[in-house]
Amino acid sequence: MGAIEASDYEMQSVFAETPTLACSDEKACREGAWEVMPFKNPVRSMHAVMLRTGKVLLIAGSGNDPSLFQAGSFTSALYDPSSRTFRLIATPEDMFCAGHVQLADGLILIMSGTKSYPAADGSVTYAGLRGSYTFDPTSESYIRVNDLNEGHWYPSATILGNGDVISLGGLGEDSNGSVVTERFSRAQHRWLPVNQVNQSWQFFGLYPSMILMQDGRLFYTGSHVFGDGLPGTGASVYDYEANKITDVPGLQDKNHRDQSMSVLLPPAQDQKVLTVGGGNILTNVDANRLTDIVDLKRKSPKYEKGPPLPHGVVDKGHGMVPEEGAEGKMYVSLVILPDGKVLEAGGALHNRADPVSEVSLFDPSINKFEPGMATDPIPRGYHSAAMLLPDARVMMVGDNPGNGSFDDHISIYSPPYLFKGSRPKITSVINDQWEYGSTQEITVDRGIVKAELIRPGAVTHSSDPNQRLIDLPLTVTASRIGVNVTSNSNMAPPGWYMLFVVDAEGIPSVARWVRLDANANKLQVPPATYRASAGNLAGDTLVPWEGRKSVRVNSEVSGCDYHYGTAGTCVPITFPSGVSASGPDRCEWLRMHGYKSLKSNSRRLDPLGLDANHDGLACGPEDRSRGG
């Protein structure tokens, strides 16, 4: 076989014989298949992070349970997919609703979390912690780093090409919107003082999806959590170095992209972003089917309308019925697969309610969804997460509807490619420490058409902005393959990646782990003693923050009326259309969605008319029969 050369940004096929396909299951060959694990998740995991060890860090913190918060009971667990075992991890603070990202050395940086839950009378919403930690996959423990400059409940977390991390948005310690840009320095292994960080004093909302572009700027996709989009077009390019924000036009219905999801489409070299679905928990309209695609290589990027999400079936409390018209979903999960497609799964029609059963594959090469994939038997709405495993399957966890329950099942999806025949195998990786612009040698057991790096997932609230697949152009001689690594660290930020090879039928190998970095063979992970004592853990003494003003955030930002029940229960401030404004009708909707009788937290205030007899019990027997 002759050698094949390819440029940094162009993929070339390597033609070789492939074993005859033997479909092991005809239905699964078309749709894939789900398996619900016969054991339970031991924690109420709101966050899921793939580690370079192949284990999954499941973070609950207080797990949206105010009784656990009050008790100071915070939890995490490590799940090992290969042995199907768990290990509980001591968790020092409430990391519920934190941000997280893999650092260049494979540590997981975790920022903020929950300082306080909403007040019982609804006057104050959540507040963010300043605390920050790394999680070490080797010692399997949390290590404290210095504090953020202020709290950021629901922050973004994006790694840059030099290994630094930018974090934006979220709610501060005063429950208002933070306008402070935070920067974690790789060189110093600490959060920088605010006066050493470029400040735009812009509030980017909650969990704003910020994707690193090939030129080092950040693209805010418009995907966010809770309520309306940002002023302007709802999407923008943020140039940190120039301290400049430029609107990106074209995003459809920007005020109904709450808990949509965005992904940098594979391969990352194409620089195209897909944004899918969304709703609005404040108005509680039906979630939509909208999709939008933007080409970030254009001089003036603009979103273009994409194909509509496939319809699914939805349970509105009366059993599953087909979706109609513009009905789509929020709480969407998007997972990049090794064959270059994107799995789209999970979701619900309304605020923490009405799960949608529908799974499809998006093919970026033709900009189309392939509908009709097998569906997860478990509903996956609010606080669900999905990620790629090193064996090319997909893991899904979580569902936390408004009634306060949490689903503790783990589901595993095997895509169609796993039923189409034997898999190629990476038989050796000569060196697992890769440098930018290098050619690395691997061997395989048979012909392949492509090799790629996929960054491991770090998911929460339909947000995983660091997710990406980087094509590796090939130089091939017999069974030895040279994979050509991009020279652009913005294309593939430093860190550990899953290396896959794929054959001509789209069947992937099991991944091998490699670390990509500048001078990768010379860099050493800082010793734990250095990490633990980095700087003043309580924060730095700062000069006055000139121009700093937090943004006032409504106490109903989460879409829940906390006059009823606990902070872990969400009675919607607005009910879906079709539910009348009468107390009995609202109580019936709540009953059909699994709510029990709720404590009324104020005898004087009953804004939804759920406690007609003012006995302190909302939706009690008398309330369900009275007008109101």
Buried (B, 14 or more C-beta within 10 A) or exposed (E): EEEBEBEBBEBBEBEBEBBEEEEEBEEBBBBBBBEEBEEEBBBBBBBBBBBBBBBBBBBBBBBBBBEBBEEEBBBBBBBBBEEEEBEEBEBEBBBBBBBBBBBBBBBBBBBBBBBBBBBBEBEBBBBBBBBBBBBBBEEBBBBBBBBBBBBBBBBBBBBBBBBBBBBBBBBBBBBBBBBBBBBBBBEEBBBBBBEEBEBBBBBBBBBBBBBBBBBBBBBBBBBBBBBBBBEEBBBBBBBBEEEEBBBBBBBBBBBBBBBBBBBBBBBBBBBBBBBBBBBBBBBBBBBBBBBBBBBBEEEEBBBEEBEBBBBBBBBBBEEEEEBEEEBBBBBBBBBBBBBBBBBBBBBBBBBBBBBBBBBBBBBBEEBEBBBEBBBBEBBBBBBBBBBBBBBBBBBBBBBBBBBBBBBBBBBBBBBBBBBBBBBBBBEEBEBBBBBBEBBBBBBBBBBBBBBBBBBBBBBBBBBBBBBBBBBBBBBBEEBEBBBBBBEBBBBBBBBBBBBBBBBBBBBBBBBBBBBBBBEBEEBEBEEBEEBEEBBEBEBBEEEEBEEBEBBEBEBBBBBBBBBBBBBBBBBBBBBBEEBEEBBBBBBBBBBEBEBEBBBBBBEEEBEBBBBBEEEEBBBBEEBBEBEB
